[in-house]
Amino acid sequence: MSPEQAALAAYRGMWKAYVDASQDPDPTRPDLTRYAADDALQVLVEGLETMARNGLASRGDVVLNPQVSSLEPADDPTSAEITDCVDTSGTELYRLSGEPYEGSPGGPRRADATVEDTGNDGWKVTGFALYEVGSCTH
């Protein structure tokens, strides 16, 4: 697998792990640490902790369209920058209690990620930012 393919696989794996973990908010899901580390893992864990604390869960899935924007160093890449326009319109938050929840609507959102080869643990997302709905278009 090329460094570009490995970085994209880690990014897609991180999203799947997060979507799965948000269906019954669990910040200790092992797949989170399989695909994310450092600041990126902290962002995901804090999001899940907030959902759990507020009695919320998520359903649905995101649509990804990631692109590797850079690989460093050029001769033997160990780091990749990924940009994406994540479509969250197929997801929704709801209250586990069954009470109505009025959340923000989903839609296309810019995401930036740093993915690094961590050695024996393979490629992991180490930096991650997700911006407001409307910050990109498909």
N, CA and C atoms as an extended XYZ file, in Angstrom:
414
Properties=species:S:1:pos:R:3:atomname:S:1:resname:S:1:resid:I:1 pbc="F F F"
N         0.854       -1.179        0.000 N   MET     1
C         0.000        0.000        0.000 CA  MET     1
C         0.898        1.240        0.000 C   MET     1
N         0.584        2.174       -0.864 N   SER     2
C         1.367        3.401       -0.941 CA  SER     2
C         1.080        4.297        0.264 C   SER     2
N         1.970        5.240        0.565 N   PRO     3
C         1.703        6.175        1.665 CA  PRO     3
C         0.372        6.923        1.471 C   PRO     3
N         0.055        7.320        0.238 N   GLU     4
C        -1.210        8.011       -0.021 CA  GLU     4
C        -2.400        7.112        0.301 C   GLU     4
N        -2.345        5.861       -0.142 N   GLN     5
C        -3.424        4.914        0.149 CA  GLN     5
C        -3.541        4.647        1.650 C   GLN     5
N        -2.400        4.512        2.328 N   ALA     6
C        -2.403        4.252        3.774 CA  ALA     6
C        -3.002        5.429        4.535 C   ALA     6
N        -2.659        6.649        4.121 N   ALA     7
C        -3.197        7.835        4.787 CA  ALA     7
C        -4.709        7.926        4.579 C   ALA     7
N        -5.167        7.690        3.356 N   LEU     8
C        -6.615        7.734        3.078 CA  LEU     8
C        -7.357        6.630        3.830 C   LEU     8
N        -6.756        5.450        3.921 N   ALA     9
C        -7.389        4.347        4.657 CA  ALA     9
C        -7.531        4.691        6.141 C   ALA     9
N        -6.501        5.313        6.719 N   ALA    10
C        -6.574        5.712        8.132 CA  ALA    10
C        -7.663        6.771        8.325 C   ALA    10
N        -7.736        7.726        7.417 N   TYR    11
C        -8.748        8.790        7.506 CA  TYR    11
C       -10.159        8.199        7.409 C   TYR    11
N       -10.378        7.353        6.428 N   ARG    12
C       -11.701        6.721        6.280 CA  ARG    12
C       -12.025        5.836        7.492 C   ARG    12
N       -11.006        5.131        7.997 N   GLY    13
C       -11.204        4.294        9.179 CA  GLY    13
C       -11.579        5.117       10.400 C   GLY    13
N       -10.947        6.290       10.551 N   MET    14
C       -11.268        7.176       11.671 CA  MET    14
C       -12.740        7.586       11.609 C   MET    14
N       -13.196        7.975       10.433 N   TRP    15
C       -14.590        8.393       10.295 CA  TRP    15
C       -15.552        7.250       10.602 C   TRP    15
N       -15.255        6.043       10.093 N   LYS    16
C       -16.131        4.908       10.372 CA  LYS    16
C       -16.167        4.628       11.876 C   LYS    16
N       -15.001        4.659       12.508 N   ALA    17
C       -14.942        4.412       13.959 CA  ALA    17
C       -15.755        5.452       14.716 C   ALA    17
N       -15.671        6.715       14.301 N   TYR    18
C       -16.408        7.774       14.989 CA  TYR    18
C       -17.918        7.636       14.760 C   TYR    18
N       -18.317        7.386       13.539 N   VAL    19
C       -19.750        7.229       13.241 CA  VAL    19
C       -20.307        6.044       14.038 C   VAL    19
N       -19.587        4.929       14.047 N   ASP    20
C       -20.031        3.758       14.810 CA  ASP    20
C       -20.115        4.074       16.303 C   ASP    20
N       -19.095        4.749       16.835 N   ALA    21
C       -19.063        5.066       18.271 CA  ALA    21
C       -20.149        6.066       18.655 C   ALA    21
N       -20.573        6.914       17.739 N   SER    22
C       -21.575        7.933       18.068 CA  SER    22
C       -22.996        7.379       18.086 C   SER    22
N       -23.194        6.165       17.599 N   GLN    23
C       -24.536        5.576       17.625 CA  GLN    23
C       -24.950        5.185       19.037 C   GLN    23
N       -23.987        4.920       19.871 N   ASP    24
C       -24.180        4.695       21.308 CA  ASP    24
C       -22.931        5.300       21.935 C   ASP    24
N       -22.919        6.613       22.125 N   PRO    25
C       -21.676        7.345       22.399 CA  PRO    25
C       -20.743        6.666       23.393 C   PRO    25
N       -19.615        6.209       22.847 N   ASP    26
C       -18.640        5.497       23.650 CA  ASP    26
C       -17.234        5.970       23.269 C   ASP    26
N       -16.645        6.863       24.081 N   PRO    27
C       -15.307        7.374       23.773 CA  PRO    27
C       -14.188        6.356       23.985 C   PRO    27
N       -14.520        5.154       24.474 N   THR    28
C       -13.488        4.142       24.710 CA  THR    28
C       -13.442        3.073       23.621 C   THR    28
N       -14.186        3.252       22.551 N   ARG    29
C       -14.186        2.260       21.474 CA  ARG    29
C       -12.768        2.061       20.934 C   ARG    29
N       -12.306        0.809       20.869 N   PRO    30
C       -10.925        0.536       20.443 CA  PRO    30
C       -10.601        1.026       19.029 C   PRO    30
N       -11.569        1.039       18.121 N   ASP    31
C       -11.288        1.481       16.760 CA  ASP    31
C       -10.869        2.947       16.700 C   ASP    31
N       -11.281        3.734       17.684 N   LEU    32
C       -10.866        5.141       17.694 CA  LEU    32
C        -9.349        5.246       17.791 C   LEU    32
N        -8.740        4.477       18.698 N   THR    33
C        -7.285        4.530       18.859 CA  THR    33
C        -6.557        3.759       17.755 C   THR    33
N        -7.270        2.934       17.037 N   ARG    34
C        -6.657        2.238       15.900 CA  ARG    34
C        -6.378        3.206       14.757 C   ARG    34
N        -7.245        4.212       14.594 N   TYR    35
C        -7.141        5.125       13.455 CA  TYR    35
C        -6.772        6.562       13.818 C   TYR    35
N        -6.846        6.924       15.091 N   ALA    36
C        -6.582        8.313       15.492 CA  ALA    36
C        -5.674        8.348       16.713 C   ALA    36
N        -4.901        9.426       16.809 N   ALA    37
C        -3.995        9.637       17.942 CA  ALA    37
C        -3.856       11.138       18.173 C   ALA    37
N        -3.226       11.480       19.269 N   ASP    38
C        -2.861       12.868       19.571 CA  ASP    38
C        -4.095       13.794       19.540 C   ASP    38
N        -3.962       14.952       18.912 N   ASP    39
C        -5.042       15.947       18.903 CA  ASP    39
C        -6.308       15.420       18.239 C   ASP    39
N        -6.162       14.642       17.177 N   ALA    40
C        -7.347       14.115       16.484 CA  ALA    40
C        -8.148       13.209       17.416 C   ALA    40
N        -7.470       12.338       18.137 N   LEU    41
C        -8.165       11.450       19.073 CA  LEU    41
C        -8.869       12.258       20.147 C   LEU    41
N        -8.222       13.295       20.637 N   GLN    42
C        -8.826       14.141       21.669 CA  GLN    42
C       -10.117       14.793       21.147 C   GLN    42
N       -10.097       15.287       19.916 N   VAL    43
C       -11.294       15.908       19.334 CA  VAL    43
C       -12.443       14.900       19.283 C   VAL    43
N       -12.161       13.679       18.821 N   LEU    44
C       -13.196       12.655       18.716 CA  LEU    44
C       -13.730       12.255       20.087 C   LEU    44
N       -12.842       12.021       21.028 N   VAL    45
C       -13.238       11.600       22.378 CA  VAL    45
C       -14.081       12.692       23.044 C   VAL    45
N       -13.657       13.944       22.927 N   GLU    46
C       -14.433       15.037       23.531 CA  GLU    46
C       -15.818       15.142       22.902 C   GLU    46
N       -15.918       14.950       21.598 N   GLY    47
C       -17.220       14.971       20.944 CA  GLY    47
C       -18.134       13.876       21.469 C   GLY    47
N       -17.601       12.674       21.627 N   LEU    48
C       -18.396       11.556       22.137 CA  LEU    48
C       -18.760       11.754       23.606 C   LEU    48
N       -17.836       12.289       24.395 N   GLU    49
C       -18.136       12.557       25.805 CA  GLU    49
C       -19.255       13.592       25.930 C   GLU    49
N       -19.221       14.610       25.085 N   THR    50
C       -20.273       15.634       25.107 CA  THR    50
C       -21.615       15.030       24.728 C   THR    50
N       -21.624       14.193       23.704 N   MET    51
C       -22.869       13.532       23.310 CA  MET    51
C       -23.416       12.698       24.468 C   MET    51
N       -22.576       11.877       25.074 N   ALA    52
C       -23.006       11.006       26.170 CA  ALA    52
C       -23.515       11.826       27.354 C   ALA    52
N       -22.789       12.890       27.696 N   ARG    53
C       -23.177       13.737       28.828 CA  ARG    53
C       -24.543       14.387       28.593 C   ARG    53
N       -24.847       14.698       27.341 N   ASN    54
C       -26.117       15.350       27.005 CA  ASN    54
C       -27.218       14.369       26.612 C   ASN    54
N       -26.954       13.070       26.755 N   GLY    55
C       -27.962       12.064       26.444 CA  GLY    55
C       -28.294       11.974       24.965 C   GLY    55
N       -27.311       12.233       24.120 N   LEU    56
C       -27.530       12.222       22.674 CA  LEU    56
C       -26.824       11.041       22.018 C   LEU    56
N       -27.317       10.680       20.860 N   ALA    57
C       -26.670        9.689       20.007 CA  ALA    57
C       -26.881       10.148       18.571 C   ALA    57
N       -26.221        9.466       17.664 N   SER    58
C       -26.316        9.833       16.254 CA  SER    58
C       -26.761        8.630       15.444 C   SER    58
N       -27.429        8.916       14.348 N   ARG    59
C       -27.753        7.858       13.395 CA  ARG    59
C       -27.479        8.377       11.996 C   ARG    59
N       -27.287        7.440       11.092 N   GLY    60
C       -26.960        7.813        9.725 CA  GLY    60
C       -25.466        7.719        9.483 C   GLY    60
N       -25.046        8.185        8.320 N   ASP    61
C       -23.639        8.101        7.962 CA  ASP    61
C       -23.223        9.339        7.190 C   ASP    61
N       -21.950        9.558        7.140 N   VAL    62
C       -21.371       10.685        6.413 CA  VAL    62
C       -20.933       10.214        5.028 C   VAL    62
N       -20.821       11.153        4.106 N   VAL    63
C       -20.277       10.874        2.785 CA  VAL    63
C       -18.946       11.612        2.696 C   VAL    63
N       -17.908       10.867        2.391 N   LEU    64
C       -16.563       11.418        2.349 CA  LEU    64
C       -16.072       11.561        0.906 C   LEU    64
N       -15.188       12.514        0.704 N   ASN    65
C       -14.523       12.702       -0.576 CA  ASN    65
C       -13.104       13.228       -0.322 C   ASN    65
N       -12.288       12.454        0.431 N   PRO    66
C       -10.969       12.963        0.829 CA  PRO    66
C        -9.975       12.985       -0.328 C   PRO    66
N        -9.104       13.976       -0.271 N   GLN    67
C        -8.008       14.117       -1.234 CA  GLN    67
C        -6.728       14.375       -0.445 C   GLN    67
N        -5.657       13.706       -0.813 N   VAL    68
C        -4.363       13.995       -0.213 CA  VAL    68
C        -3.827       15.250       -0.880 C   VAL    68
N        -3.611       16.290       -0.099 N   SER    69
C        -3.132       17.561       -0.652 CA  SER    69
C        -1.611       17.677       -0.598 C   SER    69
N        -0.966       16.906        0.291 N   SER    70
C         0.497       16.897        0.317 CA  SER    70
C         1.003       15.666        1.049 C   SER    70
N         2.196       15.253        0.655 N   LEU    71
C         2.915       14.163        1.314 CA  LEU    71
C         4.316       14.671        1.635 C   LEU    71
N         4.776       14.396        2.854 N   GLU    72
C         6.106       14.852        3.279 CA  GLU    72
C         6.834       13.728        4.001 C   GLU    72
N         8.154       13.635        3.896 N   PRO    73
C         8.974       14.236        2.851 CA  PRO    73
C         8.704       13.547        1.515 C   PRO    73
N         9.010       14.201        0.448 N   ALA    74
C         8.662       13.727       -0.895 CA  ALA    74
C         9.290       12.379       -1.235 C   ALA    74
N        10.510       12.143       -0.778 N   ASP    75
C        11.206       10.910       -1.159 CA  ASP    75
C        10.755        9.673       -0.385 C   ASP    75
N        10.250        9.827        0.831 N   ASP    76
C         9.773        8.700        1.643 CA  ASP    76
C         8.723        9.223        2.626 C   ASP    76
N         7.503        9.449        2.139 N   PRO    77
C         6.492       10.126        2.960 CA  PRO    77
C         6.150        9.412        4.265 C   PRO    77
N         6.084       10.212        5.317 N   THR    78
C         5.644        9.729        6.630 CA  THR    78
C         4.517       10.603        7.179 C   THR    78
N         4.094       11.595        6.395 N   SER    79
C         3.037       12.503        6.822 CA  SER    79
C         2.235       12.940        5.600 C   SER    79
N         0.930       13.036        5.780 N   ALA    80
C         0.044       13.468        4.700 CA  ALA    80
C        -0.944       14.487        5.227 C   ALA    80
N        -1.268       15.449        4.388 N   GLU    81
C        -2.345       16.392        4.677 CA  GLU    81
C        -3.522       16.006        3.797 C   GLU    81
N        -4.685       15.912        4.402 N   ILE    82
C        -5.900       15.535        3.683 CA  ILE    82
C        -6.909       16.659        3.812 C   ILE    82
N        -7.568       16.977        2.709 N   THR    83
C        -8.702       17.898        2.726 CA  THR    83
C        -9.919       17.118        2.250 C   THR    83
N       -11.054       17.475        2.788 N   ASP    84
C       -12.278       16.753        2.464 CA  ASP    84
C       -13.457       17.707        2.535 C   ASP    84
N       -14.496       17.357        1.806 N   CYS    85
C       -15.785       18.018        1.936 CA  CYS    85
C       -16.735       16.932        2.419 C   CYS    85
N       -16.912       16.861        3.724 N   VAL    86
C       -17.701       15.815        4.370 CA  VAL    86
C       -19.174       16.219        4.330 C   VAL    86
N       -20.010       15.339        3.806 N   ASP    87
C       -21.443       15.626        3.784 CA  ASP    87
C       -22.102       14.932        4.972 C   ASP    87
N       -22.555       15.744        5.924 N   THR    88
C       -23.200       15.208        7.128 CA  THR    88
C       -24.726       15.267        7.044 C   THR    88
N       -25.266       15.540        5.850 N   SER    89
C       -26.728       15.678        5.733 CA  SER    89
C       -27.459       14.356        5.965 C   SER    89
N       -26.755       13.223        5.876 N   GLY    90
C       -27.381       11.931        6.126 CA  GLY    90
C       -27.288       11.489        7.572 C   GLY    90
N       -26.905       12.402        8.459 N   THR    91
C       -26.804       12.066        9.883 CA  THR    91
C       -27.733       12.961       10.694 C   THR    91
N       -28.078       12.490       11.869 N   GLU    92
C       -28.846       13.334       12.783 CA  GLU    92
C       -28.571       12.923       14.214 C   GLU    92
N       -28.606       13.919       15.096 N   LEU    93
C       -28.517       13.666       16.531 CA  LEU    93
C       -29.930       13.481       17.063 C   LEU    93
N       -30.057       12.628       18.062 N   TYR    94
C       -31.356       12.446       18.714 CA  TYR    94
C       -31.125       12.162       20.190 C   TYR    94
N       -32.150       12.405       20.979 N   ARG    95
C       -32.068       12.146       22.421 CA  ARG    95
C       -32.362       10.669       22.695 C   ARG    95
N       -31.511       10.067       23.491 N   LEU    96
C       -31.717        8.666       23.863 CA  LEU    96
C       -33.006        8.479       24.654 C   LEU    96
N       -33.462        9.524       25.326 N   SER    97
C       -34.690        9.459       26.120 CA  SER    97
C       -35.939        9.434       25.248 C   SER    97
N       -35.792        9.747       23.966 N   GLY    98
C       -36.939        9.802       23.075 CA  GLY    98
C       -37.536       11.192       22.954 C   GLY    98
N       -37.094       12.127       23.809 N   GLU    99
C       -37.594       13.497       23.720 CA  GLU    99
C       -37.068       14.140       22.437 C   GLU    99
N       -37.818       15.091       21.894 N   PRO   100
C       -37.362       15.747       20.664 CA  PRO   100
C       -36.025       16.466       20.877 C   PRO   100
N       -35.242       16.503       19.821 N   TYR   101
C       -33.977       17.227       19.849 CA  TYR   101
C       -33.903       18.077       18.595 C   TYR   101
N       -33.700       19.360       18.785 N   GLU   102
C       -33.558       20.280       17.658 CA  GLU   102
C       -32.087       20.603       17.488 C   GLU   102
N       -31.447       19.909       16.574 N   GLY   103
C       -30.032       20.148       16.322 CA  GLY   103
C       -29.842       20.926       15.037 C   GLY   103
N       -28.629       21.291       14.780 N   SER   104
C       -28.297       21.975       13.536 CA  SER   104
C       -28.388       20.983       12.389 C   SER   104
N       -28.865       21.440       11.243 N   PRO   105
C       -28.938       20.529       10.103 CA  PRO   105
C       -27.540       20.186        9.593 C   PRO   105
N       -27.416       19.018        9.014 N   GLY   106
C       -26.151       18.626        8.427 CA  GLY   106
C       -25.999       19.223        7.043 C   GLY   106
N       -24.880       18.957        6.433 N   GLY   107
C       -24.614       19.433        5.092 CA  GLY   107
C       -23.135       19.335        4.792 C   GLY   107
N       -22.690       19.899        3.686 N   PRO   108
C       -21.274       19.829        3.330 CA  PRO   108
C       -20.421       20.701        4.243 C   PRO   108
N       -19.375       20.072        4.789 N   ARG   109
C       -18.478       20.745        5.735 CA  ARG   109
C       -17.041       20.421        5.373 C   ARG   109
N       -16.194       21.433        5.404 N   ARG   110
C       -14.778       21.200        5.146 CA  ARG   110
C       -14.156       20.483        6.332 C   ARG   110
N       -13.263       19.563        6.019 N   ALA   111
C       -12.467       18.881        7.037 CA  ALA   111
C       -11.017       18.887        6.582 C   ALA   111
N       -10.119       19.123        7.525 N   ASP   112
C        -8.686       19.045        7.281 CA  ASP   112
C        -8.109       18.037        8.265 C   ASP   112
N        -7.197       17.206        7.779 N   ALA   113
C        -6.594       16.200        8.653 CA  ALA   113
C        -5.117       16.046        8.347 C   ALA   113
N        -4.362       15.774        9.399 N   THR   114
C        -2.967       15.377        9.276 CA  THR   114
C        -2.911       13.902        9.631 C   THR   114
N        -2.289       13.120        8.756 N   VAL   115
C        -2.178       11.679        8.966 CA  VAL   115
C        -0.690       11.348        8.938 C   VAL   115
N        -0.245       10.586        9.943 N   GLU   116
C         1.183       10.284       10.052 CA  GLU   116
C         1.430        8.792       10.212 C   GLU   116
N         2.562        8.365        9.677 N   ASP   117
C         3.015        7.000        9.874 CA  ASP   117
C         3.615        6.941       11.273 C   ASP   117
N         2.949        6.242       12.174 N   THR   118
C         3.388        6.201       13.570 CA  THR   118
C         4.322        5.026       13.850 C   THR   118
N         4.821        4.390       12.794 N   GLY   119
C         5.735        3.263       12.981 CA  GLY   119
C         4.966        1.963       13.090 C   GLY   119
N         5.189        1.235       14.177 N   ASN   120
C         4.554       -0.077       14.348 CA  ASN   120
C         3.038       -0.026       14.378 C   ASN   120
N         2.469        1.123       14.777 N   ASP   121
C         1.012        1.258       14.838 CA  ASP   121
C         0.406        1.678       13.504 C   ASP   121
N         1.236        1.898       12.495 N   GLY   122
C         0.748        2.256       11.166 CA  GLY   122
C         0.336        3.715       11.072 C   GLY   122
N        -0.372        4.032       10.028 N   TRP   123
C        -0.814        5.401        9.763 CA  TRP   123
C        -2.026        5.732       10.621 C   TRP   123
N        -1.978        6.923       11.238 N   LYS   124
C        -3.089        7.388       12.082 CA  LYS   124
C        -3.324        8.868       11.840 C   LYS   124
N        -4.576        9.266       12.005 N   VAL   125
C        -4.920       10.687       11.949 CA  VAL   125
C        -4.467       11.296       13.259 C   VAL   125
N        -3.607       12.326       13.174 N   THR   126
C        -3.077       12.949       14.386 CA  THR   126
C        -3.587       14.374       14.591 C   THR   126
N        -4.102       14.976       13.541 N   GLY   127
C        -4.684       16.309       13.637 CA  GLY   127
C        -5.962       16.344       12.817 C   GLY   127
N        -6.985       17.010       13.344 N   PHE   128
C        -8.275       16.973       12.662 CA  PHE   128
C        -9.077       18.218       13.000 C   PHE   128
N        -9.674       18.802       11.976 N   ALA   129
C       -10.574       19.950       12.180 CA  ALA   129
C       -11.760       19.797       11.240 C   ALA   129
N       -12.953       20.022       11.771 N   LEU   130
C       -14.193       19.970       10.999 CA  LEU   130
C       -14.851       21.325       11.130 C   LEU   130
N       -15.198       21.940       10.001 N   TYR   131
C       -15.709       23.295        9.979 CA  TYR   131
C       -17.224       23.304        9.840 C   TYR   131
N       -17.821       24.503        9.853 N   GLU   132
C       -19.269       24.642        9.866 CA  GLU   132
C       -19.886       24.186        8.546 C   GLU   132
N       -21.170       23.832        8.642 N   VAL   133
C       -21.936       23.457        7.458 CA  VAL   133
C       -21.902       24.621        6.463 C   VAL   133
N       -21.667       24.289        5.200 N   GLY   134
C       -21.590       25.289        4.160 CA  GLY   134
C       -20.185       25.762        3.864 C   GLY   134
N       -19.187       25.211        4.576 N   SER   135
C       -17.803       25.653        4.388 CA  SER   135
C       -17.143       25.021        3.156 C   SER   135
N       -17.869       24.178        2.444 N   CYS   136
C       -17.384       23.628        1.185 CA  CYS   136
C       -18.591       23.183        0.358 C   CYS   136
N       -18.343       22.850       -0.880 N   THR   137
C       -19.382       22.294       -1.743 CA  THR   137
C       -18.853       20.995       -2.328 C   THR   137
N       -19.751       20.142       -2.701 N   HIS   138
C       -19.325       18.831       -3.230 CA  HIS   138
C       -18.521       19.080       -4.439 C   HIS   138
